[in-house]
Amino acid sequence: MFDDDRYLPFEGTGAISTWTLEFPDQSVIDVLIPNIYTSQLKDIQIHLHYTALDGGKSFASEVKGKMKNG
């Protein structure tokens, strides 16, 4: 499925995490998001630049074993 140099061993398995968006205080919210829009806020986009370190051959083999065959 991923026998291509463009795909690294971790690709195809996802990066699972949980995020909480917090603002420091109400004054920041008031500046960034006017009150008329807070009740309408539905989506927030986060652009993330992700860098991973090589986990070694053993880790790569384990991840490849968990990938779905296409």
TORPA-4810 file (N, C-alpha, C, O; in nm, 3 decimals):
<nodes>
NODE_1_0.082_-0.120_0.000_0.000_0.000_0.000_0.086_0.126_0.000_0.060_0.218_-0.078_M
NODE_2_0.187_0.134_0.085_0.268_0.254_0.096_0.414_0.226_0.061_0.504_0.280_0.126_F
NODE_3_0.438_0.143_-0.039_0.575_0.115_-0.081_0.624_0.226_-0.173_0.646_0.205_-0.292_D
NODE_4_0.640_0.343_-0.116_0.677_0.462_-0.190_0.763_0.548_-0.098_0.729_0.566_0.019_D
NODE_5_0.873_0.601_-0.150_0.963_0.681_-0.068_0.897_0.806_-0.012_0.948_0.866_0.083_D
NODE_6_0.785_0.847_-0.071_0.716_0.967_-0.021_0.647_0.942_0.112_0.616_1.037_0.184_R
NODE_7_0.622_0.815_0.146_0.549_0.782_0.268_0.646_0.731_0.374_0.718_0.634_0.352_Y
NODE_8_0.646_0.798_0.488_0.731_0.755_0.598_0.658_0.650_0.680_0.536_0.638_0.668_L
NODE_9_0.728_0.574_0.763_0.665_0.464_0.837_0.545_0.503_0.922_0.456_0.421_0.942_P
NODE_10_0.541_0.625_0.974_0.429_0.664_1.060_0.306_0.706_0.981_0.197_0.716_1.039_F
NODE_11_0.319_0.731_0.853_0.206_0.782_0.776_0.102_0.673_0.755_0.134_0.556_0.736_E
NODE_12_-0.023_0.714_0.760_-0.133_0.622_0.740_-0.194_0.573_0.869_-0.299_0.509_0.867_G
NODE_13_-0.131_0.601_0.981_-0.184_0.555_1.109_-0.247_0.668_1.188_-0.318_0.643_1.285_T
NODE_14_-0.222_0.792_1.150_-0.281_0.906_1.219_-0.201_0.950_1.340_-0.115_0.878_1.390_G
NODE_15_-0.231_1.068_1.385_-0.171_1.122_1.507_-0.288_1.156_1.600_-0.360_1.253_1.576_A
NODE_16_-0.305_1.079_1.702_-0.421_1.093_1.791_-0.384_1.183_1.908_-0.280_1.165_1.971_I
NODE_17_-0.471_1.280_1.936_-0.448_1.369_2.049_-0.579_1.434_2.090_-0.679_1.427_2.019_S
NODE_18_-0.577_1.498_2.204_-0.691_1.573_2.254_-0.645_1.716_2.279_-0.539_1.738_2.336_T
NODE_19_-0.725_1.812_2.236_-0.688_1.953_2.247_-0.795_2.029_2.322_-0.914_1.998_2.311_W
NODE_20_-0.753_2.128_2.397_-0.844_2.220_2.464_-0.803_2.362_2.426_-0.688_2.401_2.446_T
NODE_21_-0.896_2.437_2.372_-0.868_2.576_2.335_-0.912_2.665_2.450_-1.028_2.665_2.489_L
NODE_22_-0.816_2.742_2.502_-0.845_2.830_2.615_-0.795_2.971_2.582_-0.689_2.988_2.522_E
NODE_23_-0.872_3.070_2.623_-0.830_3.209_2.610_-0.792_3.259_2.749_-0.853_3.219_2.848_F
NODE_24_-0.691_3.346_2.758_-0.642_3.390_2.889_-0.747_3.458_2.976_-0.754_3.434_3.096_P
NODE_25_-0.828_3.542_2.915_-0.932_3.610_2.993_-1.038_3.666_2.899_-1.020_3.667_2.777_D
NODE_26_-1.146_3.712_2.955_-1.259_3.761_2.876_-1.221_3.878_2.787_-1.276_3.892_2.677_Q
NODE_27_-1.128_3.964_2.830_-1.091_4.080_2.747_-1.028_4.036_2.615_-1.048_4.101_2.512_S
NODE_28_-0.953_3.926_2.617_-0.894_3.875_2.493_-1.004_3.824_2.401_-1.001_3.849_2.280_V
NODE_29_-1.099_3.752_2.456_-1.211_3.702_2.377_-1.287_3.818_2.315_-1.324_3.814_2.198_I
NODE_30_-1.311_3.923_2.393_-1.386_4.039_2.344_-1.314_4.107_2.227_-1.380_4.158_2.136_D
NODE_31_-1.182_4.108_2.229_-1.105_4.170_2.122_-1.105_4.081_1.998_-1.124_4.129_1.886_V
NODE_32_-1.082_3.952_2.017_-1.070_3.860_1.904_-1.204_3.822_1.842_-1.215_3.811_1.720_L
NODE_33_-1.304_3.803_1.924_-1.434_3.756_1.877_-1.543_3.847_1.934_-1.578_3.834_2.051_I
NODE_34_-1.595_3.937_1.854_-1.702_4.024_1.905_-1.819_3.941_1.957_-1.847_3.832_1.907_P
NODE_35_-1.888_3.992_2.059_-1.997_3.920_2.125_-2.104_3.870_2.030_-2.164_3.765_2.054_N
NODE_36_-2.128_3.943_1.922_-2.234_3.900_1.831_-2.198_3.770_1.758_-2.285_3.703_1.704_I
NODE_37_-2.069_3.735_1.756_-2.026_3.615_1.684_-2.002_3.494_1.774_-1.997_3.382_1.724_Y
NODE_38_-1.988_3.514_1.903_-1.953_3.400_1.989_-2.058_3.291_1.988_-2.025_3.173_1.995_T
NODE_39_-2.184_3.328_1.978_-2.289_3.226_1.976_-2.294_3.155_1.841_-2.356_3.049_1.828_S
NODE_40_-2.229_3.213_1.740_-2.230_3.155_1.606_-2.101_3.080_1.574_-2.089_3.022_1.466_Q
NODE_41_-2.006_3.081_1.663_-1.878_3.017_1.639_-1.896_2.866_1.631_-1.937_2.803_1.727_L
NODE_42_-1.864_2.809_1.514_-1.884_2.666_1.493_-1.755_2.591_1.466_-1.740_2.477_1.509_K
NODE_43_-1.663_2.653_1.398_-1.539_2.587_1.360_-1.419_2.674_1.392_-1.424_2.797_1.382_D
NODE_44_-1.312_2.610_1.432_-1.184_2.676_1.452_-1.082_2.595_1.375_-1.074_2.473_1.393_I
NODE_45_-1.005_2.660_1.290_-0.903_2.590_1.214_-0.767_2.609_1.280_-0.731_2.720_1.318_Q
NODE_46_-0.695_2.500_1.293_-0.561_2.503_1.349_-0.466_2.449_1.244_-0.486_2.339_1.192_I
NODE_47_-0.363_2.526_1.212_-0.261_2.481_1.119_-0.142_2.433_1.201_-0.085_2.509_1.279_H
NODE_48_-0.107_2.309_1.184_-0.006_2.246_1.267_0.109_2.197_1.180_0.087_2.127_1.081_L
NODE_49_0.228_2.234_1.216_0.347_2.182_1.150_0.403_2.073_1.241_0.441_2.101_1.355_H
NODE_50_0.408_1.952_1.192_0.443_1.835_1.272_0.577_1.780_1.228_0.600_1.759_1.109_Y
NODE_51_0.664_1.756_1.322_0.794_1.695_1.295_0.808_1.573_1.384_0.782_1.580_1.505_T
NODE_52_0.850_1.463_1.326_0.866_1.340_1.404_1.011_1.294_1.397_1.081_1.318_1.298_A
NODE_53_1.055_1.229_1.501_1.188_1.170_1.503_1.179_1.025_1.460_1.076_0.960_1.478_L
NODE_54_1.286_0.974_1.403_1.291_0.835_1.361_1.280_0.745_1.484_1.360_0.756_1.577_D
NODE_55_1.182_0.657_1.484_1.160_0.566_1.596_1.235_0.435_1.583_1.226_0.349_1.671_G
NODE_56_1.309_0.419_1.476_1.387_0.298_1.457_1.312_0.191_1.378_1.192_0.203_1.352_G
NODE_57_1.385_0.087_1.341_1.328_-0.020_1.259_1.218_-0.097_1.330_1.118_-0.133_1.269_K
NODE_58_1.235_-0.120_1.459_1.134_-0.195_1.535_1.001_-0.119_1.537_0.895_-0.178_1.514_S
NODE_59_1.007_0.010_1.564_0.886_0.092_1.566_0.822_0.097_1.428_0.701_0.084_1.415_F
NODE_60_0.905_0.115_1.324_0.852_0.120_1.187_0.781_-0.010_1.152_0.675_-0.007_1.089_A
NODE_61_0.838_-0.122_1.190_0.775_-0.252_1.162_0.641_-0.265_1.234_0.545_-0.315_1.177_S
NODE_62_0.636_-0.220_1.359_0.512_-0.227_1.436_0.403_-0.140_1.373_0.288_-0.182_1.362_E
NODE_63_0.440_-0.019_1.331_0.343_0.071_1.269_0.295_0.013_1.137_0.175_0.016_1.109_V
NODE_64_0.385_-0.037_1.055_0.346_-0.096_0.927_0.250_-0.213_0.947_0.160_-0.235_0.866_K
NODE_65_0.269_-0.287_1.056_0.180_-0.399_1.086_0.040_-0.354_1.122_-0.055_-0.430_1.106_G
NODE_66_0.026_-0.231_1.169_-0.106_-0.179_1.208_-0.178_-0.107_1.094_-0.297_-0.076_1.106_K
NODE_67_-0.108_-0.082_0.986_-0.169_-0.011_0.874_-0.268_-0.101_0.803_-0.248_-0.222_0.792_M
NODE_68_-0.376_-0.041_0.755_-0.477_-0.116_0.681_-0.423_-0.149_0.542_-0.363_-0.065_0.476_K
NODE_69_-0.444_-0.270_0.500_-0.403_-0.309_0.366_-0.507_-0.260_0.267_-0.627_-0.281_0.285_N
NODE_70_-0.458_-0.193_0.162_-0.544_-0.123_0.073_-0.613_-0.198_-0.030_-0.688_-0.141_-0.109_G
</nodes>
